[in-house]
Amino acid sequence: MESLAIVGAGPAGVGAAYALRDADVDVTILEKSRGVCGRAATRRRNDCRYDHGANYVKADDRTDDLLRELGEDGLVDVELPVWTFTSDGAISAGDEERGDAHKWTWETGITQLAKRLLDRTDATVERETRVEAVERVETGGVDGVEGARDEWGWHLADTDGEAHGPFDALVLTPPAPQTAALLAATHWQSEHLPALREAVGSVSYRPTLSAILHYPFELDRPWYGLVNVDKDHDVGWLSREECKRGHVPDGETLLVVQLGAEWSDEHYDDPEGAVVDAAAAKAATLLDDDRLADPDWTDLQRWRYAQPNEGADADVLRRGEVDGLYFAGDWVVGEGRVHRALWNGYEVGERIGEGR
């Protein structure tokens, strides 16, 4: 059996593990958080569940098929549409990009994606394990055989001083700036390492402040979500979590207000109260409803690495595979979509399986 380490249990890392579910590969996932699924995250509070990062899994044919294969119990298709708005706050029906595609989540939240995929693998998930250094070292050759090929393995060290490995192959899936930091702390005698460091380090991200606003009354609107199409409004996205079955009690409203990249960057370190107050005021103005300026409870998530601005050079990233180093994630494909990260990880897992 070969061994594989995957850093990160987000959609890409879990997708890679799922692709190897029937292969003779011993998979270990090292995840810095207590939960899984990365920025496709769910919280629970006051009888509410809310997807406060990625709002849903965007559908395409193979994603639809996969999610149904994982079990339709608790699967939720958000049926109301996504509408658009512009910098002046003008709201319009329809969003051609999203069209009539399914918008998937689960009654218990979008983290079910990773949980259900992992349930179908034998992967070991080591949570609350933050990898801080990587090394590829010689693990030995074949004793007594002249000219035999030396064996090498990947060793990982975490922030608690624990060592992990050796592993025959390694997949790095954290956001590009975090992966770049790992590569900066990587000891590996390879001519490809400088180019890999440059390629990964060149990918930049947009931040997002995600404010959660709860109200003890029902908001009647013909849409599930609103997206700012000209990218010039302080609000980038606003959605109604009560449109997802099982998320919000009847008669209540829970808004997810994701502030635009420019506003989020400028106010990223502001106190939580100031951010949620501003989000509530902007939601009230956008929806022309003064009641929304005064939510009865709130929450906030700061996503430093919310959306990649571009993708890394795929040809350069593939150079590490000769020594068993792989990369996967939304920053590899250059699009911050759950399904794109998932399938990118899956394709990496397929390559690992084919190369055994």
C-alpha positions in Angstrom: 0.0 0.0 0.0 1.2 3.5 -0.8 0.7 6.4 1.5 -0.6 9.9 0.8 -0.9 13.0 2.9 -3.4 15.7 2.0 -3.1 19.1 3.7 -6.6 20.5 4.1 -10.0 18.9 4.3 -11.8 21.4 2.1 -13.6 20.4 -1.1 -10.4 19.9 -3.0 -8.7 17.7 -0.3 -11.8 15.6 0.3 -12.3 15.3 -3.5 -8.8 13.9 -3.9 -9.4 11.4 -1.1 -12.8 10.4 -2.6 -11.2 9.7 -6.0 -8.9 7.2 -4.2 -11.6 5.5 -2.2 -11.2 2.2 -4.1 -7.4 2.4 -4.5 -4.8 0.7 -2.4 -3.6 4.0 -1.0 -3.4 4.9 2.7 -4.8 8.5 2.9 -4.2 10.8 5.8 -5.8 14.3 5.8 -4.3 16.9 8.1 -6.8 19.7 8.8 -6.1 22.8 10.9 -9.7 23.3 11.9 -12.1 21.3 14.0 -14.5 20.8 11.1 -14.2 19.9 7.4 -15.2 21.4 4.1 -13.1 24.6 4.4 -14.9 27.8 3.3 -18.0 25.7 2.6 -18.8 26.1 6.2 -21.9 25.9 8.4 -22.7 27.2 11.9 -25.6 26.6 14.3 -27.1 29.2 16.7 -30.4 29.9 18.3 -32.2 27.0 16.4 -30.7 28.3 13.1 -28.2 26.8 10.7 -26.4 29.0 8.2 -23.9 28.5 5.4 -21.7 31.6 6.1 -18.9 31.0 3.5 -19.9 29.3 0.3 -23.7 29.7 0.1 -24.4 26.5 -1.9 -22.9 24.0 -4.3 -23.4 25.2 -7.9 -24.7 22.4 -10.1 -23.5 20.9 -13.3 -24.4 17.4 -14.6 -21.7 15.4 -12.8 -22.1 17.4 -9.6 -25.8 16.7 -9.6 -25.2 13.0 -10.2 -22.6 12.9 -7.4 -24.7 14.6 -4.8 -27.6 12.3 -5.5 -25.3 9.3 -5.3 -24.2 10.5 -1.8 -27.8 10.2 -0.7 -30.8 12.4 -1.2 -31.9 12.4 2.4 -31.6 15.9 3.7 -30.4 17.3 0.3 -31.9 20.7 -0.3 -32.3 22.4 -3.7 -32.7 26.1 -3.2 -35.6 26.7 -5.6 -36.0 30.5 -5.5 -33.8 32.4 -8.0 -30.8 34.6 -7.6 -31.4 38.2 -8.8 -28.9 40.9 -9.5 -28.2 44.5 -8.4 -25.9 47.3 -9.5 -23.8 49.9 -7.8 -26.8 52.2 -7.5 -28.8 49.5 -5.7 -31.1 48.8 -8.6 -32.4 45.2 -8.2 -33.3 43.2 -11.4 -34.8 39.8 -11.9 -32.7 37.0 -13.2 -29.0 36.0 -13.2 -27.9 34.5 -16.5 -24.7 33.0 -15.1 -26.7 30.9 -12.6 -29.7 30.4 -14.9 -31.9 27.5 -13.8 -29.1 25.4 -12.3 -29.7 23.6 -9.0 -28.3 25.3 -5.9 -27.5 22.5 -3.5 -27.0 22.4 0.2 -28.3 20.2 3.0 -30.8 20.6 5.9 -27.8 20.3 8.3 -25.6 22.6 6.2 -23.2 22.6 3.3 -20.5 20.8 5.4 -22.4 17.7 4.6 -20.6 17.6 1.2 -17.3 16.8 2.8 -18.8 14.6 5.5 -20.6 12.4 3.1 -17.7 12.1 0.7 -15.4 11.1 3.6 -17.9 8.6 4.9 -17.3 6.7 1.6 -13.5 6.6 2.1 -11.1 5.0 4.5 -9.2 8.2 4.9 -7.9 9.2 8.4 -8.7 12.9 9.2 -6.4 14.5 11.8 -8.2 17.6 12.9 -6.8 20.7 14.6 -3.5 19.9 13.0 -1.8 22.9 11.4 1.1 21.9 9.1 4.0 24.4 9.2 6.9 22.7 7.5 7.5 20.1 4.8 10.6 18.1 4.0 11.4 15.4 1.4 14.1 13.1 2.7 15.7 9.8 1.8 14.1 7.0 3.7 16.5 4.3 2.5 17.2 2.0 -0.5 17.3 -1.7 -1.0 19.9 -3.3 1.3 22.6 -5.3 -0.5 21.5 -4.4 -4.0 24.0 -2.3 -5.8 22.6 0.5 -7.9 19.1 0.1 -6.4 16.9 3.2 -6.4 16.8 5.1 -3.2 13.5 5.6 -1.5 12.2 9.1 -0.6 9.3 10.3 1.5 7.5 13.4 2.5 7.7 14.4 6.2 5.5 17.0 7.7 5.7 18.9 11.0 2.8 20.7 12.7 2.7 23.7 15.0 2.5 21.4 18.1 5.8 19.9 17.2 4.4 16.6 16.1 5.9 14.8 13.1 3.9 13.1 10.4 5.2 10.7 7.7 6.9 9.6 5.8 4.4 9.6 2.9 4.9 8.6 -0.7 3.0 11.5 -2.0 1.7 14.9 -0.8 -1.2 17.1 -1.9 -1.3 20.7 -0.8 -4.8 22.3 -0.9 -4.8 25.4 1.4 -5.4 28.8 -0.2 -2.4 29.9 -2.3 -0.9 32.4 0.2 -0.9 29.6 2.9 0.5 27.1 0.4 3.2 29.6 -0.6 4.2 29.9 3.1 4.4 26.1 3.3 6.6 26.0 0.2 8.8 28.7 1.7 9.3 26.3 4.7 9.9 23.2 2.5 13.2 21.4 2.3 13.4 19.6 -1.0 16.3 19.2 -3.3 14.6 19.9 -6.5 15.3 22.3 -9.4 11.5 22.9 -9.6 11.0 24.3 -6.1 11.9 28.0 -7.0 9.4 28.0 -9.9 6.7 26.4 -7.8 7.2 29.0 -5.1 6.9 31.8 -7.6 3.8 30.3 -9.3 1.9 29.7 -6.1 3.1 33.0 -4.6 1.7 35.0 -7.5 -1.9 34.1 -6.8 -3.8 36.8 -4.9 -7.1 36.6 -3.1 -10.0 38.9 -2.3 -11.2 39.1 1.3 -14.8 38.9 2.4 -16.5 39.9 5.6 -19.6 37.7 6.0 -22.2 39.2 8.4 -25.1 37.1 9.7 -28.3 39.1 10.6 -31.3 37.6 12.3 -34.8 39.0 12.6 -37.9 37.7 14.5 -40.1 38.3 11.5 -40.6 36.9 8.0 -39.2 38.8 5.0 -41.3 38.2 1.9 -39.2 38.4 -1.3 -39.4 36.6 -4.6 -35.7 35.7 -4.6 -33.3 33.7 -2.6 -30.2 35.8 -3.2 -28.9 39.0 -4.7 -25.5 39.4 -6.4 -23.8 42.6 -7.3 -22.9 42.3 -11.0 -20.8 45.4 -11.5 -18.6 44.7 -8.4 -19.0 48.3 -7.3 -21.3 48.1 -4.4 -20.3 47.8 -0.7 -22.4 44.6 -0.6 -21.3 41.8 -2.9 -23.9 39.2 -2.0 -27.1 39.0 0.1 -29.2 35.9 0.7 -32.0 34.6 2.7 -31.1 31.5 4.7 -34.7 30.7 5.4 -35.1 29.7 1.8 -33.1 26.5 2.7 -35.3 23.8 4.3 -34.4 23.1 7.9 -32.2 26.2 8.4 -34.4 28.8 10.0 -37.6 28.4 12.0 -40.8 29.5 10.4 -41.6 33.2 10.8 -38.0 34.2 11.1 -35.4 35.8 8.7 -31.7 35.2 8.6 -29.7 37.2 6.1 -26.2 36.4 5.0 -24.6 39.7 3.9 -21.2 39.3 2.3 -19.5 42.7 2.0 -17.7 43.5 -1.3 -14.0 42.9 -1.7 -12.9 46.6 -1.5 -15.1 47.3 1.5 -14.0 44.1 3.2 -10.3 44.9 2.6 -10.7 48.4 4.0 -12.6 47.3 7.1 -11.2 43.8 7.6 -9.9 44.6 11.1 -12.7 46.7 12.3 -14.5 45.6 15.5 -17.2 43.0 15.0 -20.0 45.4 16.2 -19.0 48.1 13.7 -19.0 45.6 10.8 -22.4 44.0 11.5 -23.9 47.4 12.2 -22.7 48.6 8.8 -23.9 45.4 7.1 -27.4 45.8 8.6 -27.6 49.5 7.5 -26.5 48.6 4.0 -29.0 45.7 3.8 -31.8 48.0 5.0 -31.0 50.5 2.3 -30.6 47.9 -0.5 -33.9 46.2 0.4 -35.7 49.5 1.3 -36.8 48.1 4.7 -35.8 50.2 7.8 -36.5 47.2 10.0 -33.4 45.4 8.7 -31.1 48.0 10.4 -31.9 46.5 13.8 -31.3 42.7 13.8 -32.0 40.9 17.1 -28.8 38.9 16.9 -25.7 38.8 14.6 -22.6 36.9 13.8 -19.5 37.6 11.7 -16.9 35.6 9.8 -13.8 37.1 8.4 -12.6 35.3 5.3 -9.1 36.5 4.5 -8.8 34.2 1.5 -12.3 34.2 0.2 -11.9 34.3 -3.6 -8.8 33.8 -5.8 -8.2 36.6 -8.3 -6.6 34.2 -10.8 -5.3 30.7 -11.2 -1.7 29.4 -10.9 0.2 28.2 -13.9 -0.9 24.6 -14.2 2.1 23.5 -16.2 4.4 24.7 -13.5 2.4 23.1 -10.8 2.6 19.7 -12.5 6.4 19.8 -12.3 6.3 18.7 -8.7 4.4 15.5 -9.5 7.6 13.6 -10.6 8.5 13.6 -6.9 5.0 13.1 -5.6 4.0 16.7 -4.9 0.6 17.8 -6.0 -1.6 20.9 -5.7 -5.4 21.3 -5.7 -7.9 23.9 -4.9 -10.0 26.8 -6.3 -6.7 28.8 -6.8 -5.5 26.1 -9.1 -8.5 26.6 -11.4 -8.8 30.3 -10.7 -12.5 30.3 -9.6 -13.8 30.4 -6.1 -16.6 27.8 -6.6 -17.1 24.7 -4.4 -17.7 22.4 -7.3 -14.6 23.6 -9.2 -12.4 23.0 -6.1 -14.0 19.6 -5.6 -13.5 18.3 -9.1 -10.0 19.7 -9.3 -9.1 17.7 -6.2 -10.8 14.7 -7.7 -8.8 14.9 -10.9 -5.6 15.1 -8.8 -6.6 12.0 -6.9 -7.2 10.2 -10.2 -3.7 11.2 -11.4 -2.2 9.8 -8.2 -4.2 6.6 -8.6 -3.1 6.2 -12.2 0.5 6.8 -11.3 0.8 4.0 -8.7 
